[in-house]
Amino acid sequence: MKTIKTIKLLSLGLLATLVFSACSDDDDAPQVINEEEVITTLNLKLTPEGGGETIDFIYRDLDADGSNPEIISPALSANTTYTGRVQFLNELENPAEDITIEVLEEAEEHQVFYIVEDSLDATPTYTGALDNDGNPIGVEFSLAIGEASQGNFTVILIHEGDKNVPGASEGDLSPEVGGETDIEVTFDVTVE
């Protein structure tokens, strides 16, 4: 009789444990998942300081697979400083979706980096909007061109990188920045 009573008590204890563990306090709001945007087009507009015609660098990959993009990379003028702005689009949408708006709205999560190959005499500098922590977003910049040269100019949009890594706020993209690359485009630039 004691064995049956013990089994009943153990069964009730096990049942109570299961019920209480199943009723945990799980009222936390679900985590918002921010899906990566499709970026088919990168427009880079450079205007000479003091006036002049805007020069458009364009990367367009309308099938969004990276296999056969259209790349337009016009020549730049030596000893000229340009005011620059980059725009990211999803042209698979109709009308085209301007992803740049989302980059600016989620400023703490994004930074545009401009990487200049050593053979190209050019120096990018962040201008324009900062995020709430005082770090650059990089959508607007200036590009100081020196002597005639040729080389690669790469634009990289990083999502959720560490903007507090030394040098990141000056545009140095080190491995410590981390994050994910939303888009990376390299233009072959000639300075005349």
Biotite code that builds the C-alpha atoms (Angstrom):
import biotite.structure as struc

atoms = struc.array([
    struc.Atom([0.000, 0.000, 0.000], chain_id="A", res_id=1, res_name="MET", atom_name="CA", element="C"),
    struc.Atom([2.896, 2.283, 0.805], chain_id="A", res_id=2, res_name="LYS", atom_name="CA", element="C"),
    struc.Atom([4.404, 1.547, -2.628], chain_id="A", res_id=3, res_name="THR", atom_name="CA", element="C"),
    struc.Atom([1.204, 2.617, -4.412], chain_id="A", res_id=4, res_name="ILE", atom_name="CA", element="C"),
    struc.Atom([1.036, 5.765, -2.292], chain_id="A", res_id=5, res_name="LYS", atom_name="CA", element="C"),
    struc.Atom([4.712, 6.513, -3.053], chain_id="A", res_id=6, res_name="THR", atom_name="CA", element="C"),
    struc.Atom([4.162, 5.952, -6.780], chain_id="A", res_id=7, res_name="ILE", atom_name="CA", element="C"),
    struc.Atom([1.124, 8.268, -6.711], chain_id="A", res_id=8, res_name="LYS", atom_name="CA", element="C"),
    struc.Atom([3.109, 10.963, -4.893], chain_id="A", res_id=9, res_name="LEU", atom_name="CA", element="C"),
    struc.Atom([6.035, 10.628, -7.286], chain_id="A", res_id=10, res_name="LEU", atom_name="CA", element="C"),
    struc.Atom([3.645, 10.750, -10.259], chain_id="A", res_id=11, res_name="SER", atom_name="CA", element="C"),
    struc.Atom([1.965, 13.872, -8.897], chain_id="A", res_id=12, res_name="LEU", atom_name="CA", element="C"),
    struc.Atom([5.369, 15.470, -8.275], chain_id="A", res_id=13, res_name="GLY", atom_name="CA", element="C"),
    struc.Atom([6.517, 14.663, -11.814], chain_id="A", res_id=14, res_name="LEU", atom_name="CA", element="C"),
    struc.Atom([3.261, 15.991, -13.271], chain_id="A", res_id=15, res_name="LEU", atom_name="CA", element="C"),
    struc.Atom([3.549, 19.213, -11.242], chain_id="A", res_id=16, res_name="ALA", atom_name="CA", element="C"),
    struc.Atom([7.144, 19.674, -12.415], chain_id="A", res_id=17, res_name="THR", atom_name="CA", element="C"),
    struc.Atom([6.098, 19.257, -16.046], chain_id="A", res_id=18, res_name="LEU", atom_name="CA", element="C"),
    struc.Atom([3.182, 21.663, -15.672], chain_id="A", res_id=19, res_name="VAL", atom_name="CA", element="C"),
    struc.Atom([5.253, 24.367, -13.979], chain_id="A", res_id=20, res_name="PHE", atom_name="CA", element="C"),
    struc.Atom([8.148, 24.052, -16.410], chain_id="A", res_id=21, res_name="SER", atom_name="CA", element="C"),
    struc.Atom([5.748, 24.287, -19.374], chain_id="A", res_id=22, res_name="ALA", atom_name="CA", element="C"),
    struc.Atom([4.299, 27.482, -17.918], chain_id="A", res_id=23, res_name="CYS", atom_name="CA", element="C"),
    struc.Atom([7.468, 29.544, -18.009], chain_id="A", res_id=24, res_name="SER", atom_name="CA", element="C"),
    struc.Atom([7.299, 33.312, -18.209], chain_id="A", res_id=25, res_name="ASP", atom_name="CA", element="C"),
    struc.Atom([7.786, 33.661, -21.975], chain_id="A", res_id=26, res_name="ASP", atom_name="CA", element="C"),
    struc.Atom([6.135, 37.028, -22.523], chain_id="A", res_id=27, res_name="ASP", atom_name="CA", element="C"),
    struc.Atom([9.137, 38.568, -24.304], chain_id="A", res_id=28, res_name="ASP", atom_name="CA", element="C"),
    struc.Atom([8.299, 40.182, -27.603], chain_id="A", res_id=29, res_name="ALA", atom_name="CA", element="C"),
    struc.Atom([9.465, 38.160, -30.594], chain_id="A", res_id=30, res_name="PRO", atom_name="CA", element="C"),
    struc.Atom([12.717, 39.307, -32.135], chain_id="A", res_id=31, res_name="GLN", atom_name="CA", element="C"),
    struc.Atom([12.206, 41.370, -35.279], chain_id="A", res_id=32, res_name="VAL", atom_name="CA", element="C"),
    struc.Atom([13.994, 39.784, -38.209], chain_id="A", res_id=33, res_name="ILE", atom_name="CA", element="C"),
    struc.Atom([15.263, 42.339, -40.675], chain_id="A", res_id=34, res_name="ASN", atom_name="CA", element="C"),
    struc.Atom([15.626, 40.582, -43.997], chain_id="A", res_id=35, res_name="GLU", atom_name="CA", element="C"),
    struc.Atom([18.514, 41.616, -46.205], chain_id="A", res_id=36, res_name="GLU", atom_name="CA", element="C"),
    struc.Atom([17.367, 43.861, -49.007], chain_id="A", res_id=37, res_name="GLU", atom_name="CA", element="C"),
    struc.Atom([17.973, 43.080, -52.650], chain_id="A", res_id=38, res_name="VAL", atom_name="CA", element="C"),
    struc.Atom([20.259, 45.715, -54.174], chain_id="A", res_id=39, res_name="ILE", atom_name="CA", element="C"),
    struc.Atom([20.427, 45.573, -57.951], chain_id="A", res_id=40, res_name="THR", atom_name="CA", element="C"),
    struc.Atom([21.823, 49.037, -58.625], chain_id="A", res_id=41, res_name="THR", atom_name="CA", element="C"),
    struc.Atom([24.444, 51.340, -57.165], chain_id="A", res_id=42, res_name="LEU", atom_name="CA", element="C"),
    struc.Atom([24.561, 54.920, -58.450], chain_id="A", res_id=43, res_name="ASN", atom_name="CA", element="C"),
    struc.Atom([27.564, 57.008, -57.497], chain_id="A", res_id=44, res_name="LEU", atom_name="CA", element="C"),
    struc.Atom([27.248, 60.705, -58.353], chain_id="A", res_id=45, res_name="LYS", atom_name="CA", element="C"),
    struc.Atom([30.314, 62.948, -58.285], chain_id="A", res_id=46, res_name="LEU", atom_name="CA", element="C"),
    struc.Atom([30.013, 66.714, -58.799], chain_id="A", res_id=47, res_name="THR", atom_name="CA", element="C"),
    struc.Atom([33.084, 68.967, -59.009], chain_id="A", res_id=48, res_name="PRO", atom_name="CA", element="C"),
    struc.Atom([33.238, 71.371, -56.075], chain_id="A", res_id=49, res_name="GLU", atom_name="CA", element="C"),
    struc.Atom([32.547, 74.877, -57.317], chain_id="A", res_id=50, res_name="GLY", atom_name="CA", element="C"),
    struc.Atom([30.225, 73.610, -60.034], chain_id="A", res_id=51, res_name="GLY", atom_name="CA", element="C"),
    struc.Atom([30.354, 71.543, -63.145], chain_id="A", res_id=52, res_name="GLY", atom_name="CA", element="C"),
    struc.Atom([28.677, 68.557, -64.722], chain_id="A", res_id=53, res_name="GLU", atom_name="CA", element="C"),
    struc.Atom([27.796, 65.610, -62.456], chain_id="A", res_id=54, res_name="THR", atom_name="CA", element="C"),
    struc.Atom([29.600, 62.389, -63.308], chain_id="A", res_id=55, res_name="ILE", atom_name="CA", element="C"),
    struc.Atom([27.620, 59.172, -62.856], chain_id="A", res_id=56, res_name="ASP", atom_name="CA", element="C"),
    struc.Atom([29.242, 55.855, -61.969], chain_id="A", res_id=57, res_name="PHE", atom_name="CA", element="C"),
    struc.Atom([26.681, 53.061, -62.307], chain_id="A", res_id=58, res_name="ILE", atom_name="CA", element="C"),
    struc.Atom([26.569, 49.397, -61.353], chain_id="A", res_id=59, res_name="TYR", atom_name="CA", element="C"),
    struc.Atom([23.389, 47.625, -62.470], chain_id="A", res_id=60, res_name="ARG", atom_name="CA", element="C"),
    struc.Atom([22.621, 43.907, -62.122], chain_id="A", res_id=61, res_name="ASP", atom_name="CA", element="C"),
    struc.Atom([18.947, 43.519, -62.988], chain_id="A", res_id=62, res_name="LEU", atom_name="CA", element="C"),
    struc.Atom([18.895, 39.743, -62.567], chain_id="A", res_id=63, res_name="ASP", atom_name="CA", element="C"),
    struc.Atom([20.574, 40.209, -59.133], chain_id="A", res_id=64, res_name="ALA", atom_name="CA", element="C"),
    struc.Atom([22.925, 37.258, -59.570], chain_id="A", res_id=65, res_name="ASP", atom_name="CA", element="C"),
    struc.Atom([26.164, 39.185, -60.132], chain_id="A", res_id=66, res_name="GLY", atom_name="CA", element="C"),
    struc.Atom([27.032, 37.275, -63.305], chain_id="A", res_id=67, res_name="SER", atom_name="CA", element="C"),
    struc.Atom([26.689, 39.980, -65.967], chain_id="A", res_id=68, res_name="ASN", atom_name="CA", element="C"),
    struc.Atom([26.346, 43.464, -64.449], chain_id="A", res_id=69, res_name="PRO", atom_name="CA", element="C"),
    struc.Atom([26.386, 46.703, -66.399], chain_id="A", res_id=70, res_name="GLU", atom_name="CA", element="C"),
    struc.Atom([29.232, 48.906, -65.098], chain_id="A", res_id=71, res_name="ILE", atom_name="CA", element="C"),
    struc.Atom([29.736, 52.501, -66.196], chain_id="A", res_id=72, res_name="ILE", atom_name="CA", element="C"),
    struc.Atom([32.961, 54.100, -64.978], chain_id="A", res_id=73, res_name="SER", atom_name="CA", element="C"),
    struc.Atom([33.698, 57.485, -66.594], chain_id="A", res_id=74, res_name="PRO", atom_name="CA", element="C"),
    struc.Atom([37.019, 59.322, -66.306], chain_id="A", res_id=75, res_name="ALA", atom_name="CA", element="C"),
    struc.Atom([37.667, 61.914, -63.599], chain_id="A", res_id=76, res_name="LEU", atom_name="CA", element="C"),
    struc.Atom([39.681, 65.129, -63.822], chain_id="A", res_id=77, res_name="SER", atom_name="CA", element="C"),
    struc.Atom([43.055, 65.449, -62.145], chain_id="A", res_id=78, res_name="ALA", atom_name="CA", element="C"),
    struc.Atom([43.521, 67.936, -59.290], chain_id="A", res_id=79, res_name="ASN", atom_name="CA", element="C"),
    struc.Atom([39.788, 68.189, -58.656], chain_id="A", res_id=80, res_name="THR", atom_name="CA", element="C"),
    struc.Atom([37.718, 67.618, -55.525], chain_id="A", res_id=81, res_name="THR", atom_name="CA", element="C"),
    struc.Atom([34.282, 66.080, -56.026], chain_id="A", res_id=82, res_name="TYR", atom_name="CA", element="C"),
    struc.Atom([31.230, 66.053, -53.802], chain_id="A", res_id=83, res_name="THR", atom_name="CA", element="C"),
    struc.Atom([29.867, 62.507, -53.808], chain_id="A", res_id=84, res_name="GLY", atom_name="CA", element="C"),
    struc.Atom([26.664, 60.698, -52.982], chain_id="A", res_id=85, res_name="ARG", atom_name="CA", element="C"),
    struc.Atom([25.862, 57.013, -53.322], chain_id="A", res_id=86, res_name="VAL", atom_name="CA", element="C"),
    struc.Atom([22.394, 55.579, -53.924], chain_id="A", res_id=87, res_name="GLN", atom_name="CA", element="C"),
    struc.Atom([21.286, 51.947, -53.584], chain_id="A", res_id=88, res_name="PHE", atom_name="CA", element="C"),
    struc.Atom([18.253, 50.706, -55.527], chain_id="A", res_id=89, res_name="LEU", atom_name="CA", element="C"),
    struc.Atom([16.216, 47.541, -55.970], chain_id="A", res_id=90, res_name="ASN", atom_name="CA", element="C"),
    struc.Atom([15.078, 47.842, -59.578], chain_id="A", res_id=91, res_name="GLU", atom_name="CA", element="C"),
    struc.Atom([13.311, 44.482, -59.453], chain_id="A", res_id=92, res_name="LEU", atom_name="CA", element="C"),
    struc.Atom([10.468, 46.420, -57.809], chain_id="A", res_id=93, res_name="GLU", atom_name="CA", element="C"),
    struc.Atom([8.168, 48.626, -59.867], chain_id="A", res_id=94, res_name="ASN", atom_name="CA", element="C"),
    struc.Atom([8.669, 51.472, -59.148], chain_id="A", res_id=95, res_name="PRO", atom_name="CA", element="C"),
    struc.Atom([12.272, 50.962, -58.086], chain_id="A", res_id=96, res_name="ALA", atom_name="CA", element="C"),
    struc.Atom([12.754, 50.828, -54.310], chain_id="A", res_id=97, res_name="GLU", atom_name="CA", element="C"),
    struc.Atom([15.326, 53.278, -52.940], chain_id="A", res_id=98, res_name="ASP", atom_name="CA", element="C"),
    struc.Atom([17.254, 51.204, -50.382], chain_id="A", res_id=99, res_name="ILE", atom_name="CA", element="C"),
    struc.Atom([19.285, 54.313, -49.450], chain_id="A", res_id=100, res_name="THR", atom_name="CA", element="C"),
    struc.Atom([16.284, 55.476, -47.410], chain_id="A", res_id=101, res_name="ILE", atom_name="CA", element="C"),
    struc.Atom([16.464, 52.313, -45.298], chain_id="A", res_id=102, res_name="GLU", atom_name="CA", element="C"),
    struc.Atom([20.247, 52.689, -44.921], chain_id="A", res_id=103, res_name="VAL", atom_name="CA", element="C"),
    struc.Atom([19.710, 56.192, -43.510], chain_id="A", res_id=104, res_name="LEU", atom_name="CA", element="C"),
    struc.Atom([16.791, 55.108, -41.292], chain_id="A", res_id=105, res_name="GLU", atom_name="CA", element="C"),
    struc.Atom([18.879, 52.255, -39.871], chain_id="A", res_id=106, res_name="GLU", atom_name="CA", element="C"),
    struc.Atom([21.995, 54.413, -39.611], chain_id="A", res_id=107, res_name="ALA", atom_name="CA", element="C"),
    struc.Atom([23.521, 52.621, -36.603], chain_id="A", res_id=108, res_name="GLU", atom_name="CA", element="C"),
    struc.Atom([23.439, 49.351, -38.581], chain_id="A", res_id=109, res_name="GLU", atom_name="CA", element="C"),
    struc.Atom([25.024, 50.600, -41.832], chain_id="A", res_id=110, res_name="HIS", atom_name="CA", element="C"),
    struc.Atom([28.243, 52.152, -43.055], chain_id="A", res_id=111, res_name="GLN", atom_name="CA", element="C"),
    struc.Atom([29.508, 52.727, -46.576], chain_id="A", res_id=112, res_name="VAL", atom_name="CA", element="C"),
    struc.Atom([33.252, 52.241, -47.055], chain_id="A", res_id=113, res_name="PHE", atom_name="CA", element="C"),
    struc.Atom([35.265, 53.632, -49.971], chain_id="A", res_id=114, res_name="TYR", atom_name="CA", element="C"),
    struc.Atom([38.440, 51.690, -50.714], chain_id="A", res_id=115, res_name="ILE", atom_name="CA", element="C"),
    struc.Atom([41.028, 53.239, -53.061], chain_id="A", res_id=116, res_name="VAL", atom_name="CA", element="C"),
    struc.Atom([43.703, 51.129, -54.728], chain_id="A", res_id=117, res_name="GLU", atom_name="CA", element="C"),
    struc.Atom([47.212, 52.518, -54.138], chain_id="A", res_id=118, res_name="ASP", atom_name="CA", element="C"),
    struc.Atom([47.746, 53.251, -57.852], chain_id="A", res_id=119, res_name="SER", atom_name="CA", element="C"),
    struc.Atom([44.767, 55.649, -57.896], chain_id="A", res_id=120, res_name="LEU", atom_name="CA", element="C"),
    struc.Atom([45.588, 59.144, -56.619], chain_id="A", res_id=121, res_name="ASP", atom_name="CA", element="C"),
    struc.Atom([42.308, 59.761, -54.759], chain_id="A", res_id=122, res_name="ALA", atom_name="CA", element="C"),
    struc.Atom([41.306, 60.359, -51.144], chain_id="A", res_id=123, res_name="THR", atom_name="CA", element="C"),
    struc.Atom([37.709, 59.882, -49.935], chain_id="A", res_id=124, res_name="PRO", atom_name="CA", element="C"),
    struc.Atom([36.469, 61.710, -46.818], chain_id="A", res_id=125, res_name="THR", atom_name="CA", element="C"),
    struc.Atom([33.114, 61.238, -45.093], chain_id="A", res_id=126, res_name="TYR", atom_name="CA", element="C"),
    struc.Atom([30.735, 64.195, -45.094], chain_id="A", res_id=127, res_name="THR", atom_name="CA", element="C"),
    struc.Atom([27.021, 64.435, -44.416], chain_id="A", res_id=128, res_name="GLY", atom_name="CA", element="C"),
    struc.Atom([24.815, 62.566, -41.978], chain_id="A", res_id=129, res_name="ALA", atom_name="CA", element="C"),
    struc.Atom([26.015, 60.814, -38.835], chain_id="A", res_id=130, res_name="LEU", atom_name="CA", element="C"),
    struc.Atom([24.205, 58.119, -36.876], chain_id="A", res_id=131, res_name="ASP", atom_name="CA", element="C"),
    struc.Atom([22.899, 58.750, -33.340], chain_id="A", res_id=132, res_name="ASN", atom_name="CA", element="C"),
    struc.Atom([26.286, 57.693, -31.914], chain_id="A", res_id=133, res_name="ASP", atom_name="CA", element="C"),
    struc.Atom([28.140, 60.291, -33.988], chain_id="A", res_id=134, res_name="GLY", atom_name="CA", element="C"),
    struc.Atom([29.558, 57.768, -36.466], chain_id="A", res_id=135, res_name="ASN", atom_name="CA", element="C"),
    struc.Atom([29.482, 58.322, -40.241], chain_id="A", res_id=136, res_name="PRO", atom_name="CA", element="C"),
    struc.Atom([26.969, 56.555, -42.437], chain_id="A", res_id=137, res_name="ILE", atom_name="CA", element="C"),
    struc.Atom([28.984, 57.312, -45.546], chain_id="A", res_id=138, res_name="GLY", atom_name="CA", element="C"),
    struc.Atom([26.220, 57.978, -48.063], chain_id="A", res_id=139, res_name="VAL", atom_name="CA", element="C"),
    struc.Atom([27.764, 61.421, -48.675], chain_id="A", res_id=140, res_name="GLU", atom_name="CA", element="C"),
    struc.Atom([31.482, 62.018, -49.074], chain_id="A", res_id=141, res_name="PHE", atom_name="CA", element="C"),
    struc.Atom([34.096, 64.091, -50.846], chain_id="A", res_id=142, res_name="SER", atom_name="CA", element="C"),
    struc.Atom([36.700, 62.667, -53.199], chain_id="A", res_id=143, res_name="LEU", atom_name="CA", element="C"),
    struc.Atom([39.943, 64.609, -53.625], chain_id="A", res_id=144, res_name="ALA", atom_name="CA", element="C"),
    struc.Atom([41.657, 63.639, -56.876], chain_id="A", res_id=145, res_name="ILE", atom_name="CA", element="C"),
    struc.Atom([45.381, 64.256, -57.324], chain_id="A", res_id=146, res_name="GLY", atom_name="CA", element="C"),
    struc.Atom([47.504, 63.640, -60.403], chain_id="A", res_id=147, res_name="GLU", atom_name="CA", element="C"),
    struc.Atom([46.609, 61.551, -63.474], chain_id="A", res_id=148, res_name="ALA", atom_name="CA", element="C"),
    struc.Atom([46.406, 57.893, -62.452], chain_id="A", res_id=149, res_name="SER", atom_name="CA", element="C"),
    struc.Atom([44.369, 54.721, -62.815], chain_id="A", res_id=150, res_name="GLN", atom_name="CA", element="C"),
    struc.Atom([43.129, 52.131, -60.338], chain_id="A", res_id=151, res_name="GLY", atom_name="CA", element="C"),
    struc.Atom([40.208, 50.529, -58.566], chain_id="A", res_id=152, res_name="ASN", atom_name="CA", element="C"),
    struc.Atom([37.701, 52.437, -56.447], chain_id="A", res_id=153, res_name="PHE", atom_name="CA", element="C"),
    struc.Atom([35.533, 50.069, -54.401], chain_id="A", res_id=154, res_name="THR", atom_name="CA", element="C"),
    struc.Atom([32.255, 50.907, -52.664], chain_id="A", res_id=155, res_name="VAL", atom_name="CA", element="C"),
    struc.Atom([31.158, 48.523, -49.892], chain_id="A", res_id=156, res_name="ILE", atom_name="CA", element="C"),
    struc.Atom([27.954, 48.742, -47.846], chain_id="A", res_id=157, res_name="LEU", atom_name="CA", element="C"),
    struc.Atom([28.432, 46.937, -44.515], chain_id="A", res_id=158, res_name="ILE", atom_name="CA", element="C"),
    struc.Atom([25.443, 45.895, -42.401], chain_id="A", res_id=159, res_name="HIS", atom_name="CA", element="C"),
    struc.Atom([25.830, 45.525, -38.616], chain_id="A", res_id=160, res_name="GLU", atom_name="CA", element="C"),
    struc.Atom([29.567, 46.090, -38.541], chain_id="A", res_id=161, res_name="GLY", atom_name="CA", element="C"),
    struc.Atom([31.329, 47.467, -35.463], chain_id="A", res_id=162, res_name="ASP", atom_name="CA", element="C"),
    struc.Atom([31.624, 51.200, -36.124], chain_id="A", res_id=163, res_name="LYS", atom_name="CA", element="C"),
    struc.Atom([33.676, 51.656, -32.937], chain_id="A", res_id=164, res_name="ASN", atom_name="CA", element="C"),
    struc.Atom([36.670, 49.706, -34.240], chain_id="A", res_id=165, res_name="VAL", atom_name="CA", element="C"),
    struc.Atom([39.676, 52.067, -34.434], chain_id="A", res_id=166, res_name="PRO", atom_name="CA", element="C"),
    struc.Atom([39.791, 53.672, -37.889], chain_id="A", res_id=167, res_name="GLY", atom_name="CA", element="C"),
    struc.Atom([36.244, 52.711, -38.928], chain_id="A", res_id=168, res_name="ALA", atom_name="CA", element="C"),
    struc.Atom([34.952, 56.266, -38.516], chain_id="A", res_id=169, res_name="SER", atom_name="CA", element="C"),
    struc.Atom([37.710, 57.402, -40.908], chain_id="A", res_id=170, res_name="GLU", atom_name="CA", element="C"),
    struc.Atom([36.707, 54.757, -43.468], chain_id="A", res_id=171, res_name="GLY", atom_name="CA", element="C"),
    struc.Atom([39.254, 52.033, -42.700], chain_id="A", res_id=172, res_name="ASP", atom_name="CA", element="C"),
    struc.Atom([37.574, 48.679, -43.307], chain_id="A", res_id=173, res_name="LEU", atom_name="CA", element="C"),
    struc.Atom([39.548, 46.211, -41.196], chain_id="A", res_id=174, res_name="SER", atom_name="CA", element="C"),
    struc.Atom([38.485, 42.599, -40.520], chain_id="A", res_id=175, res_name="PRO", atom_name="CA", element="C"),
    struc.Atom([37.582, 43.665, -36.954], chain_id="A", res_id=176, res_name="GLU", atom_name="CA", element="C"),
    struc.Atom([34.679, 45.739, -38.325], chain_id="A", res_id=177, res_name="VAL", atom_name="CA", element="C"),
    struc.Atom([32.937, 42.479, -39.239], chain_id="A", res_id=178, res_name="GLY", atom_name="CA", element="C"),
    struc.Atom([29.291, 42.625, -40.260], chain_id="A", res_id=179, res_name="GLY", atom_name="CA", element="C"),
    struc.Atom([27.775, 41.510, -43.535], chain_id="A", res_id=180, res_name="GLU", atom_name="CA", element="C"),
    struc.Atom([28.414, 42.946, -46.971], chain_id="A", res_id=181, res_name="THR", atom_name="CA", element="C"),
    struc.Atom([25.128, 44.123, -48.490], chain_id="A", res_id=182, res_name="ASP", atom_name="CA", element="C"),
    struc.Atom([26.836, 45.115, -51.752], chain_id="A", res_id=183, res_name="ILE", atom_name="CA", element="C"),
    struc.Atom([30.404, 45.508, -52.977], chain_id="A", res_id=184, res_name="GLU", atom_name="CA", element="C"),
    struc.Atom([31.177, 47.186, -56.307], chain_id="A", res_id=185, res_name="VAL", atom_name="CA", element="C"),
    struc.Atom([34.565, 47.955, -57.850], chain_id="A", res_id=186, res_name="THR", atom_name="CA", element="C"),
    struc.Atom([34.947, 50.643, -60.498], chain_id="A", res_id=187, res_name="PHE", atom_name="CA", element="C"),
    struc.Atom([38.068, 50.879, -62.675], chain_id="A", res_id=188, res_name="ASP", atom_name="CA", element="C"),
    struc.Atom([38.758, 54.620, -62.528], chain_id="A", res_id=189, res_name="VAL", atom_name="CA", element="C"),
    struc.Atom([40.929, 56.660, -64.854], chain_id="A", res_id=190, res_name="THR", atom_name="CA", element="C"),
    struc.Atom([42.055, 60.146, -63.848], chain_id="A", res_id=191, res_name="VAL", atom_name="CA", element="C"),
    struc.Atom([43.081, 62.368, -66.773], chain_id="A", res_id=192, res_name="GLU", atom_name="CA", element="C"),
])
